[in-house]
Amino acid sequence: MTYLLFQWSHWDYEYLQWELGDKCQVIFSKDCRQRVLRYLSGSIRAVRASRKGDTIVCWYDVQAVLCWWMCHLSGKRRNIVCLNILLKQKETFKNRMASFLFRKALVADNFRASVTSVAYGEWLNGKLGINVKYTLLHDVYHNYYEMPKQEESLHDIVFCGGCYGRDWPLMLDIVKAVPEVKFYMVMTREMKQRYFGRMQENFPSNVKVFTDIPYQHFMRCLCQSKIVCMPLDCEAPQGLIVMFEAAANGKLILTSDTPTTKEYFGAEQRLGKDTGEWRRKILYYLQHDEERKANAMCLRQYLKEECGERQFAKVVKGMVESFDIFGGSEILQEEEK
């Protein structure tokens, strides 16, 4: 039996359930306000529902590790599939603890893990001091990301938005470095308070800041823009949903140079911390419409062909079936390109 564990009930899962077949059950975590309680509730549900030899596929990496440790400490035997690890470099107590817990799980014979980038998998092994063969699994591209009725503004607008992994201080410096261009920054109220609380709304005149706006408003702002900026603050695969949404609507993306972004972008779209470099790239692509649109459509086509729901589900199914092939005695070695 295979169990699909999600942290929220609104995740899309039908395509996964269809590929995995009749012997597949979906489990959702309780809708607790505290993330730790939400993660724990789902992991406990999945372990209790499953039996010896069953496989638990976890959409969120922390829940996969929690499931493995629960089984390990209680003497239960479950096969665990962890979809796309998000472990970060930041030297905090929480990340050090996570590194210890992940390291033990990743080298176990009943644990399979995927990464969304080959380079990130190599970085992860180096960080943890292990040698695991990860499955390459790009994040899933959904056709509903495309917004055909939304129109691009006649003005030059640059968009930056999302929930996690954004380097917001760098983004504000980029805004200041290109005063002749209009920017939209979309974030949560909590992030605005954390990063810009002392500014008391004294943002540069060329930026509009939106907080906690509905999804349709978020996508309207994105679609009005000509460029999407994604300065990132970590090596982990953060911001990929926004990347897919931007590519789906023909927007050129400028992002940070990380092990994850190497999988999707050439060197000309991966930038460092130099705001002068960001300024040059933004102005260049705003002035070269055909090149900007061609690069954006190239990424869009790649994502539709290589990262669609069907391809994603097939790779996940292969990870589940690997336990039967290898009897849980070897780490899966697979490269999907």
C-alpha positions, 0 to 999 in steps of 0.5 A: 500500500502507498500513502501520499502525505501532504501538509495541506488539503488543497494540494493537487494530487489527482495526477499522482494518485492516478499514476500510483494506482488503486492501492494509494491513499491520500493523508492530510495533516491537521490544519494546525496554525503551528507548523511543527504541530501540522508536520507532526500530526500528518506524520503520526497519521501516516505511520499509524495508518500504514503497515510493515512494508508499506510506502509513505510518499511525503510531499514535504521533506520534514515530514518524510524525515519525521516519519522515518525517525518515528519508525526507526525509534519505534521499531516499525518498518516503513519505506519512505519517499521524500520529494525534493529536499529543501535543506539550507546552509544557514548556520542556525540551531534549527538547521544544525538539528535538521542536518543531523536528522536528515543525514541519518535518514538519507543513508538508510536503506528504506529512505529515497529522496529526490532533488530538483537539481543535480548541482543541489544534490552534489551540494547537499552531499558535501554539506552533510558529508554523505554520498547518496544517489538522489533521484532528479525530480523537477518541481511539477508544472501545472497548465493552470499557471497560464493566465491567457486573459491577463495583459502586460502593462505598456510601462516597464514593470519589474516584479518580485514576489513570493513567500520563502527564500527571497533576499528582500534586502537585496531586492530593495537595493536593486529597486534603489539602483534602477530608479527609472523603472517601476517595481512591484514587491509582493510579500506577506505582512510578517515578511514586510515587518521583519525586513522593512519594519523600521522604514514606516512605509518610506519606500522609494517612489518607484516601488509598490509594496503589496502584502497578503493579496489574493492569488488573482491579484498576485498573478495580475501584478506578475502578468503586468510585468516584463521581468520577474526578479528572484534574488534568493537567500539560500541554496535550497530550491526556493521560489520555484512555483513563482518561477513556473508561474512567471515562465508560464506567462512569458516573463523573463526571470533574473535570479540568484546564482545557486545550485538549484537555479543552475538546473533551469537558467544559463549564466546570463540570467543567474546573478550575484549580489552586485546591484550594478549587475542587476541594473545592467541586466534589467535595463538590457532586457527591457530594451531588447524585447525580442531577446527577452521574450525568446528567452522566456518562451524557451524556459516555458517550453522546457518546463512544459515538456520536462516538468509536466504532471505526467512526467513528475508522477512517473518519476515518483512511481519509479521511486516507490517501485524501487523498494520492490526492485532492490528490496530496500537494500540499496540507495536508488540511483536514477537520473531523469533528464 
